[in-house]
Amino acid sequence: AQSVAQPEDQVNVAEGNPLTVKCTYSVSGNPYLFWYVQYPNRGLQFLLKYITGDNLVKGSYGFEAEFNKSQTSFHLKKPSALVSDSALYFCAVRPTGFQKLVFGTGTRLLVSP
Amino acid sequence: DGGITQSPKYLFRKEGQNVTLSCEQNLNHDAMYWYRQDPGQGLRLIYYSQIVNDFQKGDIAEGYSVSREKKESFPLTVTSAQKNPTAFYLCASMRAGDNQPQHFGDGTRLSIL
């Protein structure tokens, strides 16, 4: 079965410090991986995706993610956190040939001033 | 501007009542999706449609129904058979192709009166 795990319900970081939000996945075949962000009472906004190629993917708002095939991980990173980055972050995977996304349970990021 | 419009923003249902959530997109996307979001559970797929006049059940279709008569519209009906309908409902659409991200509307929050 396809699955995505986000092991941390919440991540706390001080403004200006680097942040990491973790994601691991379990799928058959080569997956397509995505990160989304959700602000209160809003829909999900696409941040970045990994399809193939370079393991470091750059996305919107200064976010990037590192794909590690051996560890089946796709962690979201940002070198310097902003208070405005505080939101709910979702990792998602789409197995090759499938039209459905499988989402993790989300990680709440709280950036303190 | 292209996007996905969900209406209403807030909806209240009485016991035994069916309610319909609207989702319209002007992105010319072929595929459309309905998700349910509950705290701590991430997004769960209710129904999806890859083409007009065709749709498939997702993981939690019981108590819900959909139609896809037009490419740009994918309404969701929450029937009286759905005993726990209180949730945040998100509609999404996607261009054809495995590596495309899904685009989301801003959701409808459904509550029981």
Interface residues (C-beta under 8 A of the other chain):
Chain A: D9 Y32 F34 Y36 N41 R42 G43 L44 Q45 F46 K49 I51 F90 R94 T96 G97 F98 Q99 K100 L101 F103 G104 T105 G106
Chain B: I4 Q6 A31 Y33 G40 Q41 G42 L43 L45 Y48 Q50 G58 F88 L90 A92 M94 D98 N99 P101 Q102 H103 F104 G105 D106 G107 R109
